[in-house]
Amino acid sequence: MEQGRARDAARPHVSAHPPEQARIPGPARSPEPLGGAGQVRGEHTHGEPSVTPPFAGPKVVQRHSVRGQILDALRAALVGGELLPGEVYSAPVLGMRFGVSATPVREAMQQLAVEGAVEVVPNRGFRVAERSARELSELAEVRALIEVPVMLRLARSVPARRWTELRPLAEATVSAAAVGDRARYAESDRAFHGAVLGLSGNQQLVGVADDLHRRAQWPLVSASVTRRADLLADAAEHTALLDALIAQDLTVVQSLVREHFTGAHG
């Protein structure tokens, strides 16, 4: 028994409490607007060009899923215009703002590079891609080639009640647009389109379409801020599309989907 007690005493104590959260520290002084005069340097300090400081704001990151949550936060910052096209951001500096090491930030940025949202700048960090109007037009064309025929096929075969079940997703885009929340709008927009295409039962299709959709959501180089009216008009097309699908009006479905893709955020 004495040996058993000794073994028990030697075992490490395991806390029953959940893991702590890593909170992003607030700035030591009043933050300056992104892309403004207040800038910090990246990983090197020997005369390189300035690197734009990370976006400010209280955010909480769970340690058990740091990379995934940072990736989500960076995507939201890209869509919301907090990370500006053409600017360079340093992983170590972003990591300090998240209260984590540079490694998960760098991994998240590498994923964004694969998605075409940023490009690697050796020894400095990552530059936000400058998406041109032509690139967005090309993405819209490819999306239309994929989604229009699928939606027309679904309009002929999916019962009205299934389309009605998607109404809350369409309304979520309207709610986000009403307050001008571009990041939340982008998420709800992709959720709606994903649910529509998901009725096809083809997960490969859903994955490819979602990747194209996400690429199309990065802001224009000349329009980092979108008017609320534009988002509202875009969101209204979701509800109109559902009405057309329920009515099996193929002409209206085709017209709405093509028109939807011509917008900056469809």
C-alpha positions, -999 to +999 in steps of 0.1 A: +000+000+000+029+024+008+042+018-028+007+025-042+005+058-023+040+068-036+029+060-072-003+081-067+017+110-053+041+109-083+013+112-108+009+146-123-022+166-112-048+170-140-070+200-136-108+195-141-112+230-153-114+238-191-085+253-208-080+290-204-086+315-231-060+336-247-072+372-249-058+397-273-042+425-253-055+459-260-032+486-275-010+506-251-022+538-267-051+549-288-051+528-320-047+545-353-067+535-384-054+506-404-032+517-432-026+551-416+006+567-404+010+546-373+029+515-385+052+489-371+079+469-387+078+432-395+102+405-385+133+424-397+144+459-387+172+468-411+157+494-434+128+473-449+095+491-458+070+495-430+046+467-423+010+476-415+000+469-379-027+443-372-063+453-367-074+462-332-103+451-312-111+426-283-111+391-296-109+358-277-090+327-290-094+292-274-060+275-271-073+241-282-082+255-317-060+285-321-052+280-358-088+275-369-101+305-349-073+328-361-080+317-397-117+326-392-107+360-376-083+368-405-109+359-431-135+381-414-109+409-413-102+405-450-139+407-459-146+435-435-117+456-449-096+456-417-068+440-436-062+462-466-053+452-501-016+458-509-005+461-473+020+437-456+012+421-422+038+404-400+029+371-384+048+379-352+030+412-348-004+397-355+005+369-330+012+394-303-022+410-309-039+375-306-018+366-275-003+336-293+029+327-310+036+336-346+033+299-356-005+295-358-008+329-374+017+320-400-001+287-406-034+305-411-018+330-434-003+301-455-038+288-459-050+322-470-022+322-495-034+289-509-069+305-512-054+335-531-062+360-504-026+369-495+009+364-510+041+356-491+066+384-489+100+367-478+114+380-445+085+404-440+052+386-438+021+385-460+007+410-485-031+412-489-039+404-525-053+433-547-083+417-563-091+435-596-125+440-612-114+417-640-106+388-616-139+392-599-157+392-633-139+360-642-148+344-609-184+353-614-184+338-649-170+305-636-195+304-607-224+310-631-212+282-654-213+258-623-243+270-603-269+281-629-274+246-645-274+230-610-301+254-597-322+250-628-321+212-623-329+216-586-358+239-594-374+211-614-370+184-588-368+198-552-402+202-535-413+236-523-411+227-486-373+221-489-368+256-503-390+270-475-367+254-450-339+276-463-358+309-457-340+315-423-306+314-441-318+340-467-331+362-438-298+359-421-282+377-450-308+404-449-301+409-411-263+412-417-268+436-446-292+458-426-264+466-401-236+468-427-217+438-412-197+427-442-180+398-424-212+383-411-228+389-444-201+370-462-205+340-439-243+340-442-241+345-480-219+314-483-241+294-459-271+302-481-255+292-514-239+261-498-273+250-485-289+255-519-262+235-538-262+210-510-296+198-521-278+183-551-262+158-529-228+165-546-203+174-519-175+179-544-196+205-562-204+222-529-167+224-520-156+238-554-184+263-554-176+275-519-139+280-527-148+301-557-174+320-536-148+328-509-123+340-534-149+364-549-156+379-515-122+396-510-127+434-514-119+453-545-087+472-545-107+504-551-136+496-528-125+484-494-158+496-480-192+485-494-223+506-491-250+491-469-275+496-498-255+473-520-255+446-494-293+450-489-299+447-526-277+416-528-295+400-498-329+407-514-319+386-543-316+356-520-352+358-509-364+365-545-344+334-557-362+312-531-395+325-543-386+317-579-374+282-569-406+275-549-426+286-580-404+266-603-400+297-625-369+286-644-366+318-664-365+340-632-341+315-615-317+318-643-319+355-645-316+360-608-285+338-604-267+354-633-275+389-620-265+379-585-230+369-596-224+403-613-225+420-579-194+425-558-206+402-530-229+376-546 
